[in-house]
Amino acid sequence: MKEYLSLSETAEIIGKSKETLRRWDNEGILNAVREPVSNYRVYRKDDVQTLLGNLFDKKVEDVVSNYVKPLIDYSVLELFAGGGGLAVGMEKAGLKCVALNEIDKWACQTLRNNRPNWNVLEGDIKNFNFSKFRDSVDVVTGGFPCQAFSYAGKKLGLNDARGTLFYEFARVVKEVNPPICIGENVRGLLSHEKGKTLEGMISILDEIGYNVVPIKVLKAINFRVPQKRERLILVGVRKDIDIKFEYPKPHNKIYDLKDALKKGELFERNVPKSEGAIYPKYKKEILDLIPQKGYWRDLPLELQKEYMGGSFYLGGGKTGMARRIGWDEPCLTLTCSPAQKQTERCHPDETRPFTVREYARIQTFPDDWKFLGSTAQQYKQIGNAVPVNLGQEIGYSIVKFLNQYFLDNKG
């Protein structure tokens, strides 16, 4: 079994940059050592696991609250709604959903089944006109996919983005004219096309009359979500409004897998039984050898090479591969397919992927939110979602902004 972790592996497991780890080494927080054979600077696996236990200390009292009550009913129009993670979070924050657009038929069935009163607009966003909502909706939200633009000129305009889903997001914002709009995406958008894609989005929002608040990447574990997921948040405020948008304050307490699946602070009962995927025989035999919090590096060397193939010789920690999650740590980011090649998230005690309801718990969906479609479709809806609790915390920030807007315009 492997005793040492490289700098990149340690950074990946802890969720900190290599620069932070080098600083921690100087400050004595986590010391690097010389690996006996190679003489490379590495970290003892036991030291890393001890530090993880301290990072996710259960004794921490959470005194942070972002809660704010809406002064009046505020309305939200959601685009690319998926299985409802962000919408449920917004609802929990007190925002009223006036309409949701989604192209996936199973996700639409999930939305309608759980909220028969919601106006679900099923189909390609390109086929909908949203002008009827003009000046009557307080916020437009949407998790648009990250797509490259074609650059026609130095400053990207709305027409240059035609054919992309961000164009559709911006078109709807222009048609509806809300005081504020919120887009969310993966962290990778920061570096997509060397940052040009994000620059283009900002210039398009500027063109249609919105100032973009400084971009932030929010870590879900800081917002009552037992999962190391990150979401980039893009906030546009209409240019006639002089109110500062404030991102939610991170919580002190970090929740782990036990909090997700067992009765406790996050949920009132143990996770309900449900169906789930199974590993193929060969993968199960491999994962049977992996301890809690372990991954492919814990296999005997020959099995490492066999399982990883060409990836064995490439750089990077690849710490999500053949990974068994520990009870006392947050889960790694869930994917859309729990048994797919080399992004395993194995149950701590049993050699199997997380079930549908376990997946939903890790994303902080309430137990009464039912997903429709095949098991694969359900996993996809959950894996693509914004964690509900993260959506709720962002919702509080929106309510706080809209309360001030309402007070400023009441007279």
N, C-alpha and C positions, 0 to 999 in steps of 0.2 A: 504494500500500500504506500502511496506517496505521502511523504512527510512535509515536503516543502512546496511552496507556491511561488511562481514568478511574480514580478512587479505587475505585469498586465493582468494576470489571473486574479491577484489580490485586489487590484483596482476594480475589476469586473464584479467580484463577489461582494465587496463592501459597498460598491456604488459610489466610489470617490475617484477623483482624477489621479493620475500618476504623480502630478505635482504635489497634491495634498498628501499622498503617502510619503513622498520624499521629505516634506515638511514635518510630518508626524514622526519620521525616523529621527530627524534632528531634535525634535521636541521630546522624544522619549515616549510618545504615545503608542507607537507600534514599531519595534526595532527590526530592521533587516539584519540577516546573518549571512555568512558565507557558506554556500552549499559545499559539502565535503568533497565531492568528486569534481564538479566543474569549477568551483571557486567563484561562481556567480553570486551576486547579491540577491537573496531570496527571503521569503518569510516562512516561519514555521506555521504549519497548518493549525496546530493547537493554539498558537498565539492569536491567529486570525479569528478562530472560532470563539475564543474567550472574549476578544474585543467585540465581536458581533453580539454576544450575549449582553455586554455592557451597553452597546449602542441601542439595543432594543430592551432596555431595562424596564421590567414590569412595575417597578416601584414609582416610576415617574408620575407625578400628579399633573393632570392636564388642566391648566387654568385658562387656556386660550378658548375664546368663543367668538365666532364670526356672526352669530345669529343677529338678525335685524328683522323687525316686523314690517311688512309693507303697509304704507299709510293708506293706500287704496288698492284696488285690484289692478295688477299690471299684467300685460299680455305678452306672450312669446310666440313667435312663428319659427318652427324648427325645420331646417333643411337637412337632407341626408340623415334622417332620424334613426335608421337602423332598428335595433331591437328595443330602444327606448331608454338607455342608460342616462343620457344627458337630460332627456325629457322628464324622467322620474325624479332626477335630482333637482331640476328646476321647480317641479311641482312641490317637492318637499320644502323648498325654500320659499314657497308662497306665490310663485308665478303661475298664471293661468295660460294653458296651451290653447291657442285659437286654431292652429292648423299645423300639421306635420307632413312633409313630403318625403317619400322613400320609394325607391325603384324595386327593391326586393320584395316579392310577393309574400314570402313567409314572414319576413319582418313586419310587413303591413298587417298580416293576420294576427301576429303577436300583439301589435299595438291596439288593434280593434277589439281583440278578445279581452284584453286587460282593462281598456278604457273605452267602452262603447260610445261614450259622449265625445271622444276626441274626433276632430275632423281630419281623417287620414287621407291625404291626396296621393294615391298610388300611381306610380309611373315615372317616366323620365322627366326630370325637372325642366328640360328644354321645352316640353309641351305644355307648361303651365304659365299663365300670366297672373301675377300677384298684385296687380294694380288696385284691386278692390280692397286690399288691406292698407292702402296708402294713408298715412297719418293716423292710423287707428291701432297700430301695434307698437309696443314699447321697445321690444328687442327682437332682432333676428339672430338666430344661432345656427351653426352648421359645422359639421366635421367633414369638410370637403377633402377629397383625396389630393395628394401632392403630385402635380403634373408639371412638366416643363413647358415653358412658353416659347413662342417664336418671337425673337426681338426685332421689331421692324425699325425702331429708332432708339435714340439714346434713352429716352424716358418712356417706359412702357405704358401704354394707354389701354383702356377697356377693350377696344376693338382688337388689339394685338393678342389678347388672351382668348379670343373666340375659339370654341371647340374644347376648352378646358372646363372643369367643374368649378374652378374658382371664378371664371367668367360668369357662370350662372349664379353663384353666390353673390357676386358684386351686382349683377343685374337685378336680382331680387331686392337687395338692399336699396338700390337706386329707385326701384318701383315703389317700395314700401315707405322709405324715408323715416326709419325709426330713430329715436334719439341715440341709440347705441346698438352696435352689432358685435357679435362674438364668434370668431372662427377658432376651431381647434384642430390640431394636427400632430403628427409625430415629431419628435425632437429633430429627426433628420432633415426637416425643412430648413433648419438653420444653415446647413451646409449644402443643400440641394443646389446643383448648378453653381457651386462656389458662392452661395448666398444671393445669386441674381434672382432666383424664383421669388424669394421673400421680398427682396427690393421691389420686384415687379408688382407684387400684391399690395405693398404699401403705397406705391405710386398710383395704382388703380383706385384704391380707396380714397386717396387724396383727390384724384380727378373727380370722383363722384360726390365729394363734399364731406369727407371724414378724416379727422386726424387720428393717427394710430398711436395708441399708448405704447410706451416701451415694452417690447416683447418679453414674455417670461415663459420659462419652462417650469411647470409645476410637477413636483414629485408626489405621486399619489400617497406614498407612505406618510407624508406630512399632513394629510387631510382625511384621517380616519379610514384609510383603505389598507388592508393587509397584503399589499402587493407592490413590488418595486416597478411601478409603471410610471412613465413620464408623458406629459402632454404639453405641447406648445400652444400657448393661448395668444390669439391675435384679437385685440380689442380696438374697435373704431368708434370714436365719439363724433357726432355731427358737429360741424365747424361753428355753428351758431350757439353752441352750448359751452359755457366756461365752467365746467365742473370736473374735478379730478377723479378719475376712476382709480380705486384702490384694490389691488389684488387681495385675496383672503390671506390672513395671517396663518403661518404654519403652526400646527399643533405641537405640543411638547411630546405627547405620547405616541409611540409607534406600536401598531398592532401586528400580531403574527398569525401564522396559520391556525394555531389553536383558537385564537379569537374568531377566526373566520368560520371554523367548522364545529366548534363546541359552544355550549351555552355560556354566556358571559356578558361583557359590556356591549358588544356589537349586536348580538342576537340573543333572543330570549329562550332559545332551545337549541339542541344539537341539530346539525344539518339533516333535513329529511332524506330518506332513501330515494334513489332515482337510478335511471339507466345511465350507462356510460360506455365509452369505448374500451377495447381491450388491446393489449399488446400482442403482436405476433409472437410465436413460440421463441424464436431466436432472441428477440429484443427482451422478452421476459427473462430468459436465461441470463442475459447480460445484466439487466437491472437488478436481478436477485443478488448480484455480487456487490452492489453499491450500497454503502451505509447512508444513514440520514445525513443530509448536507453534503454528501459526496457527489462525484461526477466521474466522467470517463477516466480521469487520471488515477482513480482508485482501483482500476482494473489491473491485473497482471500485464506486464509490458506487451507480450505477444497479442493479448486480447485487445489492448489499446490500439495497436497497429491494425488489427483485423477489423475492429469496429469503425475506426475513424477513416480508414482508407487513406487517400491522398491528403486529407485534412490533417493527419497526424504530423506531417512535416511542415505545415504552414504555421505562421506566427499567430499570436493572439491566444487568449486563454480558452475560448470556446466553452465557457463554464456552464452553459445551458444544456450541453449535450450529455445524454445519459445522466441526468440530474435527478436526485431524490431530494425533495424538499424536507427540511426539518420542521418539527412542530413549533419550535421557538424562534422562527425567523419568518419575515414576510415572504410570500411566494414570489418567484420571478414572474415577469410579465407573461400573462397568458397569451397563447396564440389561438388561431381559429381552428386548429386541428390538434387535439391533445396527444395523438400518437404518431404525429408526422415525424419523418426522419430528422433526427438530431436537434430537436427542440423539446426534449422530454421534460415533463414536469410530473415526476412520479410521486405517488402518495407516500407519506412517511413510513407507514407500517406495512401496507400491502403493496405488492408489485403490480400496480395498475395505474392508468391515468386517473385524474380527478373525474368524478361523475358530473353530469349536467348541473345538478343542484349545488355541488361543491364548487364548480366553476362560477356559478351565479353568486354564491356566497363571497368568493374571493373578489368578485367585482362589486360587492355590496348591494346586489339586487335583493329586494325583500322576497321572502319565501313564497308569497302569494302571487308573485309575478311569473306567469306561466309562459313558456316559449313554445311556439308551434312549428311544425315541420318535422323532418327526420332528425335523428340524433345529430347527424353532421350539420344540418341547418341550424339546430339549436346552439351547438358549440360555436358556429360561425357568428351568430348574432351576439352571443355573450363575449366572445373573444375580440370582436370589433368595437365593443361598446366603450363609452366613457364610464369609468366607475361611478356608480350612483352618488356615493358620498362626496366624491370630488366635484361632481356636477352641482350638488347641493351647496357646497362651499363657494363655488363660483357664482351660484345663484344669489347667495347672500350679498356678494359684492355688487351684483347688478341691482338688487333691491335697494341697497344703500345709495347707489348712484341715482336711481330713479326717485327715491324719496326726496333727495335734495332737488332734483329737477322739478318734481311736483311742487315743493315748497316755493321754489323760485318763480314758478309760473302760476301759482294759485290766484294771485291778484290780477 
